[in-house]
Amino acid sequence: MEVDPVTRAVARVEGQGENTLHHNLVRFTHILRHMGVRVSMAETLDAYRALTLVDLTSREQVKAALGAVLVKNASDRQIFSLAFDRFFVPPEEKTRRRTLRKQLEEEERRRLAEAREKLNQALSPWSTEVNFSPEEIQTFARMPAREQKRLTELISRMHGNPVNNPGHLIARVMQSALNYWRYYLLKTQGEEARRQLEAELTGETEMDDVIAGVAADFYRDPDDQLLHQDMQQVADADLKKFTLALEHLSTHLARRLSRRYRKSNRRQKLDMRRTIRRNIAFGGSPLKLCYRSRRRYRPRLLLICDVSASMARYARFVLQFIYGLSSAVRDIESFVFSEDLERVTPYFRRNDGFVPVMTDLVNASRQWGKTTDFNVALKTFHRHWRHLLTGDTMVIIVSDTKTITPQEAARELASLRERVREVLWLNPVPRKQWPYLPGVNAFLPYVRMFECYSLHHLEAILRRQMLK
């Protein structure tokens, strides 16, 4: 009988090294975490125990056992299934992937070296004064050849301009052009290209092959693409569908918040999941019972949204999502800011529907679409609405941290943090770009900051933070 591929991948329990069961299981759970599936150490140990109870020569049994322990929802199940099929493959397939990966890496290194050389030639003799980020070099390499030539010719014509510090001027023009092309490429080539460009890979070749393959397959589904798409890039044609998905997710989360149970030592309601996990060591016999009781805590939310020109669309979606949770929280206070702060809570206490409410809000607002001064906004908040800050309030700030005087704003934020339960900062800028944003370092000591540019990010962050 032919040996199933999964057997060759995981069924060598004896011995040491990369062919052992526990080694492959750890690598597999590491892949799942990088794909956004929550897998704890306890669940990894449960998965190992589950594999000892099934026939490792049966691919179906192994997949079912791991899925029963590691999968929590439909999205996780799809990622798990794709990752399982790509990770547990014959050695011949791994060898083929390794060879192909080396070829692609060599080609990418050659393209980036050529791009860096073209940039240096265009900036000569000031090339040593300008440091391009890896993202900028990669963007230049992905630009069409005719656009690369046009940009370098433009820079060459600027060399003779009689201005002070011409190297600095040329560098700024070059970097502005690259930033434009970066977002243009993301918009025209789709969210899959964005995720490949900014993927958080492991650095280990075989695992990264699996992650890249799963991402490519998972985001082919139009519905999944919409959930993981940058909210700023949602097309007008998809807006109705996106809004329906937003309402569905917020309603589902509100239902979970309302019905949430917590661990308890009182014999009220049996916690089946914890009971089963606790008794795996006894062959599944329920010798030790676990209980749970209804969670009584309903948080207060205080939302502060940046509605400057770069943030207005994000703020609209976040406001709609948060107000979808109104049945599960005690109170929601909302503020918007750009150059200053406005309280917008009264708009959402009307029963006119979200679209007309947002239309009235935007038309009446004096802050929508302006520049950002978070320091002035927080000073205004402390002057007029400081009494809203209580020990059970969760503050949610939505902003890209791009503000003038970030250090002064950080001091105001520190004062706010002392009076509330927690401050969550939802940042639509991808995490890889945070080192280039001065505001991030200024605000990080006082908040828990999360990358949040998609509906999937928004739902996952609030679910984890409010259900913990």
C-alpha positions in Angstrom: 0.0 0.0 0.0 1.3 3.4 -1.0 2.2 5.6 2.0 0.1 8.8 2.3 2.2 12.0 2.0 1.2 13.2 5.4 2.8 10.1 6.9 6.2 11.1 5.4 5.8 14.6 6.7 4.7 14.0 10.3 4.6 10.4 11.3 8.3 10.0 12.4 7.9 10.3 16.1 11.1 8.5 17.0 14.4 10.3 16.8 15.4 14.0 16.7 15.5 16.7 14.1 13.1 18.2 11.6 11.3 14.9 10.8 9.8 14.5 14.3 6.1 14.9 15.0 6.5 17.7 17.5 8.9 19.6 15.3 6.5 19.6 12.3 3.6 20.4 14.6 5.3 23.5 16.0 6.2 24.7 12.5 2.6 24.2 11.4 1.1 26.2 14.3 3.7 28.9 13.7 2.5 29.2 10.2 -1.1 29.4 11.4 -0.2 32.3 13.8 1.4 34.2 10.9 -1.8 33.8 9.0 -3.8 35.3 11.8 -5.1 32.2 13.5 -4.9 32.3 17.3 -3.1 29.2 18.6 -2.0 29.1 22.2 0.7 26.9 23.7 -2.0 24.9 25.5 -3.8 24.3 22.2 -0.5 23.1 20.6 0.0 20.6 23.3 -3.7 19.5 22.9 -3.0 19.0 19.2 0.0 16.9 19.9 -2.0 14.7 22.3 -4.8 14.4 19.8 -2.4 13.2 17.1 -1.3 10.4 19.4 -4.9 9.1 19.4 -5.4 8.8 15.7 -3.9 6.8 12.8 -1.0 8.9 11.4 -1.1 7.0 8.2 -4.6 8.5 7.5 -4.4 12.0 6.2 -8.1 12.5 6.9 -7.8 11.6 10.6 -4.7 13.8 11.1 -6.5 16.8 9.5 -9.7 16.2 11.5 -7.8 15.9 14.8 -5.8 19.1 14.2 -8.8 21.0 13.0 -10.9 20.0 16.0 -8.3 21.5 18.3 -6.9 24.5 16.4 -9.9 25.9 14.4 -12.3 28.4 16.1 -14.4 29.8 13.2 -15.1 29.5 9.5 -12.3 31.9 8.5 -9.8 29.9 10.6 -11.0 26.7 9.0 -10.4 27.9 5.5 -6.9 29.1 6.4 -6.2 25.8 8.3 -7.3 23.6 5.4 -5.2 25.5 2.9 -2.1 25.5 5.2 -2.5 21.8 6.0 -2.6 20.9 2.3 0.4 23.0 1.5 2.5 22.1 4.5 2.1 18.3 4.7 3.5 17.3 1.3 6.0 14.7 0.0 9.7 15.5 0.2 9.9 15.7 -3.6 7.4 18.6 -3.6 9.4 20.4 -0.9 12.6 20.0 -2.9 10.9 21.4 -6.0 9.6 24.4 -4.0 13.1 25.0 -2.5 14.6 25.1 -6.0 12.0 27.5 -7.3 12.3 29.7 -4.3 16.0 30.1 -4.8 15.5 31.0 -8.5 12.9 33.7 -7.6 15.1 35.1 -4.8 18.0 35.4 -7.1 15.9 37.2 -9.7 14.5 39.5 -7.1 18.0 40.4 -5.8 19.1 41.2 -9.4 16.0 43.4 -10.0 16.5 45.3 -6.7 20.3 45.8 -7.4 19.5 47.2 -10.8 16.8 49.5 -9.3 19.2 50.7 -6.6 21.9 51.4 -9.2 19.5 53.4 -11.4 18.5 55.5 -8.3 22.1 56.2 -7.4 23.0 57.2 -10.9 20.0 59.6 -11.1 20.9 61.2 -7.8 24.7 61.4 -8.5 26.7 63.2 -7.0 24.3 63.3 -3.9 23.5 59.5 -3.8 25.5 59.1 -0.6 23.3 61.7 1.1 20.0 59.9 0.4 18.9 56.7 2.1 16.0 55.0 0.3 13.9 52.5 2.3 13.6 48.9 1.1 9.9 49.6 0.2 10.9 52.6 -2.0 13.6 50.5 -3.9 11.1 47.7 -4.3 8.5 50.2 -5.7 11.0 51.6 -8.2 11.8 48.0 -9.3 8.1 47.3 -9.9 7.5 50.4 -11.9 7.2 50.0 -15.7 10.5 50.6 -17.5 9.2 53.7 -19.3 8.1 55.3 -16.0 11.5 54.5 -14.5 13.2 56.2 -17.4 10.9 59.2 -17.2 11.5 59.7 -13.5 15.3 59.4 -13.8 15.3 61.9 -16.8 13.3 64.3 -14.7 15.8 64.1 -11.9 18.7 64.6 -14.4 17.2 67.9 -15.6 16.9 69.2 -12.1 20.7 68.9 -11.4 21.4 72.4 -12.8 18.8 74.2 -10.7 20.4 77.2 -8.8 18.9 76.3 -5.4 20.4 75.8 -2.0 21.0 72.1 -1.1 19.8 70.7 -4.5 20.5 67.2 -3.3 17.8 67.5 -0.6 15.3 68.9 -3.1 15.9 66.1 -5.7 15.7 63.5 -3.0 12.3 64.8 -1.9 11.0 64.9 -5.4 12.2 61.3 -5.9 10.6 60.0 -2.7 7.3 61.7 -3.4 7.2 60.1 -6.8 8.0 56.7 -5.4 5.2 57.1 -2.7 2.7 57.9 -5.4 3.7 54.9 -7.5 3.6 52.6 -4.4 0.0 53.4 -3.7 -0.9 53.4 -7.4 0.6 49.9 -7.8 -1.3 48.7 -4.7 -4.6 50.1 -6.0 -4.2 48.7 -9.5 -2.8 45.3 -8.7 -5.2 44.5 -5.9 -5.0 43.6 -2.2 -3.1 40.4 -2.9 -0.2 42.4 -4.2 -0.3 44.6 -1.0 -0.3 41.6 1.3 2.7 40.1 -0.6 4.5 43.4 -0.4 4.0 43.8 3.3 3.7 40.2 4.5 5.0 39.3 7.9 7.0 36.2 7.0 9.0 34.0 9.3 12.3 34.1 7.5 12.4 30.3 7.1 12.1 29.4 3.4 9.7 26.4 3.5 7.3 28.0 6.0 7.3 31.3 4.0 6.4 29.3 0.8 3.4 27.9 2.6 2.3 31.3 4.0 2.6 32.9 0.5 0.7 30.1 -1.1 -2.1 30.2 1.4 -2.4 34.0 1.1 -2.6 33.7 -2.7 -5.4 31.1 -2.5 -7.3 32.5 0.4 -7.6 36.0 -1.0 -8.9 34.9 -4.4 -12.4 34.7 -3.0 -14.1 38.1 -3.7 -15.8 38.1 -0.3 -12.5 37.4 1.5 -10.8 40.1 -0.6 -13.4 42.6 0.5 -13.0 41.8 4.2 -9.2 42.1 4.0 -9.1 45.0 1.6 -7.8 48.4 2.7 -10.9 50.4 3.7 -9.4 53.4 1.8 -9.4 51.3 -1.4 -13.0 50.0 -1.3 -14.5 50.7 -4.7 -17.8 52.6 -4.9 -19.3 49.6 -6.7 -18.5 47.4 -3.7 -19.5 49.9 -1.0 -23.0 48.5 -0.5 -21.6 44.9 -0.2 -18.9 46.1 2.1 -21.4 47.9 4.4 -23.5 44.8 4.6 -20.5 42.8 5.7 -19.6 45.5 8.2 -23.1 45.3 9.7 -23.0 41.5 9.8 -19.7 41.4 11.7 -20.6 44.1 14.2 -24.0 42.4 14.9 -22.3 39.1 15.4 -19.7 40.6 17.8 -22.4 42.4 19.7 -24.2 39.1 20.1 -21.0 37.4 21.4 -20.4 40.3 23.9 -23.9 40.0 25.2 -23.7 36.2 25.7 -20.1 36.0 26.8 -19.4 33.7 29.8 -16.3 33.7 32.0 -14.5 31.0 33.9 -16.0 30.2 37.3 -15.4 27.9 40.3 -19.2 28.0 41.1 -21.2 25.1 39.7 -23.5 27.0 37.5 -23.0 26.2 33.8 -20.8 23.4 32.5 -17.9 24.7 30.2 -17.7 21.8 27.7 -14.7 23.1 25.8 -12.5 23.5 28.9 -13.8 20.2 30.4 -12.9 18.2 27.2 -9.4 19.8 27.1 -8.8 19.2 30.8 -9.7 15.5 30.5 -7.7 14.6 27.3 -5.1 13.1 29.6 -7.8 10.7 30.9 -8.8 9.5 27.4 -11.8 11.9 27.2 -13.6 10.7 30.3 -15.0 13.8 32.2 -13.3 13.2 35.5 -12.7 16.9 36.1 -15.4 19.4 35.4 -15.0 23.0 34.5 -17.8 25.7 34.9 -18.5 29.1 33.7 -20.8 32.0 34.6 -22.3 34.9 32.7 -20.0 37.9 32.3 -21.6 40.9 33.9 -19.1 43.5 32.7 -20.4 45.8 29.9 -17.7 48.3 29.0 -18.1 52.0 28.3 -16.6 53.1 25.0 -15.1 56.5 24.2 -14.2 56.8 20.5 -11.9 59.5 19.2 -11.6 59.5 15.4 -9.2 61.4 13.2 -11.3 62.8 10.3 -8.5 64.7 8.5 -8.2 64.3 4.7 -6.2 61.0 4.9 -8.4 59.5 7.6 -12.0 60.5 6.8 -13.1 57.3 5.1 -11.6 55.0 7.8 -13.4 57.0 10.5 -16.7 56.6 8.7 -16.4 52.8 8.7 -15.1 52.6 12.3 -17.9 54.8 13.6 -20.5 52.5 11.9 -18.9 49.4 13.3 -18.7 50.7 16.8 -22.3 51.8 16.8 -23.2 48.3 15.7 -22.1 47.2 19.1 -24.4 49.6 21.0 -26.6 46.8 22.2 -23.7 45.1 24.0 -22.0 48.1 25.7 -23.4 50.5 28.3 -22.5 53.7 26.7 -20.7 55.1 23.6 -19.3 58.6 23.5 -17.9 59.7 20.1 -15.6 62.6 19.1 -14.0 63.5 15.8 -10.9 65.7 15.4 -8.5 67.3 12.9 -7.5 70.8 13.7 -9.7 70.7 16.8 -12.2 68.4 18.5 -16.0 68.0 18.1 -18.4 65.8 20.1 -20.7 63.9 17.8 -22.5 61.6 20.2 -25.9 63.4 19.8 -26.0 62.5 16.1 -25.9 58.8 16.9 -28.6 58.9 19.5 -31.2 59.6 16.7 -33.0 56.8 15.1 -32.6 58.0 11.5 -30.3 55.2 10.2 -26.6 55.5 9.8 -26.3 56.9 6.3 -28.5 60.0 6.9 -26.8 60.5 10.3 -23.3 60.5 8.7 -24.5 62.8 5.9 -25.7 65.4 8.5 -22.6 65.0 10.6 -20.2 65.5 7.7 -22.2 68.5 6.4 -22.3 70.2 9.9 -18.7 69.3 10.9 -16.0 72.0 10.9 -13.3 69.4 11.2 -14.0 66.9 8.4 -11.1 66.8 5.8 -8.8 69.3 7.4 -5.2 68.9 8.7 -4.4 67.2 12.0 -3.4 68.7 15.4 -4.0 65.9 18.0 -2.4 68.1 20.7 -5.1 70.8 20.4 -7.8 68.2 20.1 -6.8 66.5 23.4 -6.5 69.9 25.2 -10.1 70.7 24.1 -11.2 67.3 25.4 -9.6 67.8 28.8 -11.1 71.2 29.0 -14.7 70.3 28.3 -15.2 66.5 28.6 -12.6 65.2 31.1 -15.5 64.1 33.4 -16.3 61.3 30.9 -13.1 59.5 31.8 -13.8 56.7 34.3 -12.0 53.6 35.5 -14.2 51.3 33.4 -13.9 53.3 30.1 -12.2 51.8 27.1 -10.8 54.6 24.8 -10.5 53.8 21.1 -8.4 56.2 19.0 -8.5 56.0 15.3 -5.6 57.8 13.6 -2.5 57.4 11.4 -0.4 59.4 14.1 0.5 62.0 11.5 0.1 65.2 13.5 2.1 68.3 14.3 3.8 68.5 17.7 3.5 64.8 18.5 5.5 65.1 21.7 3.1 67.7 23.2 0.2 65.5 22.2 1.8 62.5 23.9 1.9 64.4 27.2 -1.9 65.1 26.9 -2.4 61.4 26.0 -0.5 60.3 29.1 -2.8 62.4 31.3 -5.8 60.7 29.6 -4.4 57.2 30.1 -4.2 57.6 33.8 -7.9 58.0 34.2 -9.3 55.1 32.0 -9.2 51.3 31.9 -7.4 51.0 28.6 -6.5 53.0 25.4 -6.6 51.1 22.1 -5.0 52.9 19.1 -6.2 51.7 15.6 -3.6 52.7 13.1 -4.4 52.2 9.3 -0.8 52.6 8.4 0.8 49.1 7.8 3.1 48.1 10.7 6.2 48.1 8.5 5.9 51.8 8.0 5.7 52.7 11.7 9.4 53.3 12.1 9.1 56.2 9.7 6.3 57.9 11.7 7.5 60.1 14.6 4.1 60.0 16.2 4.2 56.2 16.7 7.2 56.3 19.1 5.7 59.3 20.9 2.3 57.6 21.6 3.3 53.9 22.0 4.2 54.2 25.7 0.6 55.2 26.6 -1.5 53.0 24.3 -1.9 49.5 22.8 -1.4 50.2 19.1 -2.7 47.9 16.4 -2.4 47.8 12.6 -5.9 48.3 11.4 -6.6 49.1 7.7 -9.2 46.4 6.9 -12.6 45.2 8.2 -11.0 41.9 9.2 -8.4 43.8 11.4 -11.1 45.9 13.0 -13.4 43.0 13.9 -10.5 40.8 15.1 -9.0 43.5 17.3 -12.2 44.5 19.0 -13.2 40.9 19.5 -10.0 40.0 21.2 -9.8 43.1 23.4 -13.4 43.2 24.5 -13.9 39.4 25.0 -10.8 38.8 27.0 
